């Protein structure tokens, strides 16, 4: 992270973190807004010209203009970007009501300047915001195709159900989620992913992320060792850290997480969090031998395994391996799935398959968070399953994504020679492109330039963390292709190349 003091505005310094998924424009907006709210930038203070700021921060002027436009639209600043902007004399109403009170009007007895307590986790920045809609940019990994989603069908099912909803459903719901949907999911997981589970074991959550959070809170006591994959998914790490885990970064090789390395690093870890079907972000599939090794370790250590099966529906080649959960005779695997990739991310529907012996404590934990998951969309999704639309949507998308992956490889071959290239992956929604040895830019340089022209191309090196001792941190680019048409792929690859040559 780099902090830049802004000349002529002594109280404004901006710390931009280019390694996160939070767009730079959003980071600038957030930090200026915070400076205004905390009083560091007083009403009437002039903000630097957008051009100056762009030069000082080494960003495009459009990035700054975007942040300023939002501050203007929300009333934090006044004036016109380009011809002088200053902090508003009257801040938005809601701020006035809570912050505009003078010290004498305040009922608080806290000494001036002292902030009430915030948890250390929060103040140390362990919690991270995920993408906003503004983050839906070309190549963003995990973004599905949305043009071919059968919205008309979805809308019809929704209308049919909610015109005459069963009265009972309007009062309350089942703690684990809508039972018919859980039955559909259990049947699907058994038939397609080789899981052994009943509908009772399925707990509907708000996306996979909430499932990860539930598991972390259920299993971890502060200070417990947890294995996470290195490189790995930042959202997983953040959730585990928030639950107090001591993160043990275990390297991933071509067969998945290295159980040997994990045993050396932290033999008594309480949990191993893994993505066996399609390792995030490298894309390798955990071999059968490694799966058995991992299960053996969990038995020896009396530990749990969190299997995050976030995009397993999209497999194009290679030997399909059923889920780790299906191999587990001891009931140690806690399986997580999501509809964010198969349907659309804002649906916020995912699920945990809870081992029988954990069912009661998980339900207790769930009850302390919320009565039950929001019910409006669950019956709709259930009908979508029952009418066969879910299976047929996956079939169509799988075919489409395979074509898009080919198209991306071809476009890189054609336009990005000498810079980076990719070979086909058996599964998933993104490719990891290798940087050519002749290319003088690092993956983070390329990612920054991509961001400046509105593309989201995360650098592989930023997914590595911690004590990756002695091993070379790999360079590469993560390129999501599922949400781009073939025409868009060609166009955006050309733009990316133009931005870096
Ligand atoms: C590996 C992995 N796990 C979990 C998630 C969270 O998915 P959801 O959107 O369902 O919360 C993501 C999202 O990108 C992911 O990449």
Boltz pocket constraint, residues with backbone or C-beta under 6 A from the ligand:
constraints:
  - pocket:
      binder: B
      contacts: [[A, 141], [A, 142], [A, 206], [A, 207], [A, 208], [A, 209], [A, 210], [A, 233], [A, 235], [A, 275], [A, 280], [A, 308], [A, 310], [A, 337], [A, 338], [A, 339], [A, 340], [A, 345], [A, 349], [A, 350]]
      max_distance: 6.0
